[in-house]
Amino acid sequence: MPNKKVVFYLVILLLLAIAVVPKLDQLSMGLSVVKTADIAWVVKAVLFLVGTYFASSLIYVLLAKKKLKYLTTVFVQLACSFANRLLPSGIGGISLNIDYMIKRKHKPAEAASVSAMNVAVALTSHLILVVIALLITRPEPGSLLDGKKVPIWPVIAICVIIAVCAIIFWGYKDLRKKVFKLLKDTWANVLKFKRQPYKVFTSVIMATIVTMLYVLAFYACARSIGIPINVVQAFLVYTIGVVLGAATMTPGGLGGVEAGLVAGLVAVHNDFSLAFSAVIIYRLLTFWLPIIPGYLAFWLLRKAKTI
């Protein structure tokens, strides 16, 4: 019988190969484009991105039902940057964080409630920033995409996946009972956060900081190529990339994020070639660069039985 660890890492490598190998040309393009960029701005972008790991870790430490070690949590978030290259829509990172919290004496429902609150505060903070940005810029309807159509195939793919999952779910009574119980217990734990409004409020602030660090990193990448956008425009363009990335259902939003960011930069009157170069650099730093350190963190945490 094959060693379980060997099988586990073979599956990991297979998933990574399926997700990453077809897009290796993007990595080579990113490395070539970054040579022509203003390195000072690229370094600033890297520093902003490093900051996201420390800020996002604080959210989990704040919301956790049991005490979490801050530096260990930072390493887990770094490992999540690798796990998110294996599965779409952040599923890898969410699963890894839940596993980490369960090993830190959280019950499954408690760990799930912390992850659910993390998603909720991130969405809340982003919506607040969107409202503020729209109030500042007052764009005309449809101007952000400049008439470009959002591809319909991601919507169809999501509907098919949901339908298949629903059929499988409804076909197994025991599975339904376990899932409903977990959801009920998770919701009960989420409601307990009402007794700790200061934690929720602080988490929203930290989630806002995380979003702004990503926006500033994208802004720095654009400036490194000479694109004269401001931070508010960078935020609106970044939001388009996030939405399309989530709809694409690929690991790390590969393909959708790039399309959304390029479309957004072009919509605010930038040359396509410059927009493409800026996005390639941003994705080099956010998608490709974290893979190796993320894997090392993942491997070390697995070895220490932290995840």
N, C-alpha and C positions, 0 to 999 in steps of 0.2 A: 504493500500500500504506500503511495507516494507521501512524502512529508507534507503536512498541512501548510507549513510556512512557505515551502517551495511552491506549492500550488497557488497560495495566496499571492505571492510576489509575481508569479507568472501571469496570473489574471490581471494584476495591476499593470504590468508591462504591456499586456495585450490591449487593455483599454487605452493606455497612453498612446500606443502605436496607432490604434484606430482613430483616436481623436486628433493626434498631432502630426503624424507623418504626412497625410495629404496636404497639410498647410505649411510644410517646411520651407516652401518658396517665400512665404511671408517673412520668415525668420531671416533668410538671406537678404531679402529686400531691406528689412529693418536695419541690419548691420551695415549695409552699403549706404543707406540714406543718412544714418546717424553720423557718418564721417563728414557729411557736408553741413551738419547742423552746428549751431552755436553751443559748444560744450558746456559753457557756464549755465545756460538755461536747462540743458539736459541733466546736469548735476542737481539743479534745484528741483527738477521733476522727480528725480530718484529720492531725494530727501523728503519731499512731500509724501511719496508713496510709502517710504519706510515709516513715516509717522502714522499712516493708516493702521498698521498692525498694532501699535501701542495704544491708539485711541479706541479701536474696535475691541481690544482685549479688556479695556476698562468697563465696557458695557456688560460683558459677560460676568466680570467680577462683581459689578454692582447688582445685577439682576439675579445672580445665583442664589439658590436656596441654602446651599452649604458653602463654606469658605473655599475659594479657589486661590491658588498661588498665582500672583500677577505675572511673573516672568515665565512660568510654565504655560500660562494661558496665551502669552505672546507667541511662544513656540508653536502652540496648537493652531493659532491663527495663520502662522507661516505655513504649517503643514496643510492647512485648509486650502491655501493657494495652489498647492499641488493636487489635492483631492478634487478640487473644482475643475481640474483639467481632464478628469476621468468621466464625470457625469454632468449632464446639463442642468441649467437653472439653479446652480448653487447647491444641488442635492448632496454632492460629495462633502462640502464644507459643513452643511447642516448636520449630516449624519455623523461626521467626525466630532463635532462639538457635543452632540447628544451622547455619543459613546464616552467622550472625555468626562462629561459631568456624571454619567452613571458610575464610572470608575472612581469618581470623587464623592461617592455615597449619595448621589441623587437617585430618587426613584424614577423609572422611565417617564411617568407623567410629569414629574417636576422638571426633568431635563427638557421634555418636549415643550412645557409651558415657558421656560426660559428662552428657548429658541423662537417660539411663537412671539413672545414679547420683543425679542431682538428684531425680528422682521417688522413688527408693528411700529416700534419706535423709529426704525430706519425709514419706513414709508411715511410716517407722520412728519419727520424732520424734512424729508425731501419735498413733500407737498407744501409745507410751510415756505421752503425756499423757492419753490415754483411760483407760489402766489406773490411773494415779494419781488421776484424777478419780473413777473408779468406786469405788476404794478409800476415797476421802474421803467420798463421798455414799452409797455402798451402796444404789443405787436398786433397787426391786423390778422384776422382769422386765416389760417392756412399759410401764413408767411414763413413760419419756421421750417416747413418742408419745401416751400417754394414750388408747390404743385407736384412734387414727386410723390408717387404712389407707394404705400407700404405694401410689400409683397403679400399675397393672400395665402401662399403655401404654408407658412408657419402656423396660421390660424387653423387651416385644415388639419395639419399634423397634430396640433394640440387637441382638436376635437376627436380625432381618431384614437389617440392615446387615452383620453379620458373615457371614451366609449368602451375600449378594450378592458381598461382597469375596472370599470363599472360592471361589466359582464362577469369578469373573473371574481370580483368582490361579491357580487350577488349570488354566485353559484356555490359559495362555501359558507354554510351557516356558522360554523365555529369561528372562522376568520372574521365574519361580520360582528359576532359577539365580542371578540377580543378588541377589534378596532373601535367599536362603539364605546366599550368600557374605557379604553385608552383616551379617546376623545373627551369622554365625560370627565375623567379624572384630570386631564390636561386643562380643560376649561375651568374646573374647580380651582386648580392651582393658579390659573391666569387671574381669576377674580380676586385672589388673595393680594394681588399687587395693589388693589384699591386701598389697602391699609398702609401702603408704603409709597405715597405719591411723590415724596422727595426722590426716591430711587428712580421712578419712572421719568420724572422731570429732568433729573441729571442725565439719565440715559439718552433722552431726546437731544439734550445739548451735545453729548458726546457723539451721537449719531450724526448730528449736523456738522460737527467738526470733521468726522470721517468723510462725509460727502464733500465738504469744501476742500479737504486735502486732495481728494481725487480730482476735483475741478481745477484746483491750482496746478496739479501735475499736468493735466491736459492743456491748461493755459500755457504753462511753461514749454510744453512740447510744440505748441503752435507758434509761440514766440521764437523758439529755437530755429524755426524755418523762415521766420520773417513775416508771419501772418499777424496783422495789426488788430487783433480782437481784444475786447475788454473782458473782465472776469464774468460779468453778467451774461454776455454772449456765450462765453465758454461754458457757463453753467447750463444754459438752455440747449446748446448743442450736445453737451454731455448727457443731458436728460433724454434726448432723442436716441442717443446711442444705447443708453441703459434699457429703454423701453423695447427697442428692436432686438437687443441682445437677449432679453428675457423671452421674447416671442420666438426667437430662432430655434430654441431647444437644442442647442449644441453646447458642448463643454466650453465654459468661459464665454458663451455667446459668440463664439467664433463665426465670423461672416456677417452676422446681424449687427454687432457693435460697430464694425468697420463701416458697413453701409450707412448706418445711422449717423455716425460722426462725420463722414465725408459729405453726406447729403446736407447735414446741418451747417457745416462750414461753407459749402457752396451757396446755401440759402442766404447766408449773411455776406454774400458778394465777395467770395474769395476764389481765386483760381483753382481749378480742379487738381492740377498737378501738385500745387503747394498743399492743398487740403489733404490729398492722398499721402504725401510725404509726412505731414504732421501726425496723421492717424497711424501710419506705419510705425513711427517712432514711439507713440503712446502705447501701442499694442506690444511693441518689443519690450517696453518697460513693465507693463502690467500683466501681459499674458506669458511671454516667453522667459523673461529674466527670472521670475520667481520659481520656475520649475525645478531647477537644481537645488537651490537652498531649501525650497519647500519639500522636496523629496528627502533631503538629508534630515530635516526636522521630523518628517513623517517616520523615517526609519529609526531615528534615535528615540522618539516617543514610543514607537512600537516595541523597541528593544527594552525600554524601561517599563513597559506595560502600563504606560500612561493613557494610551488609546488602544 
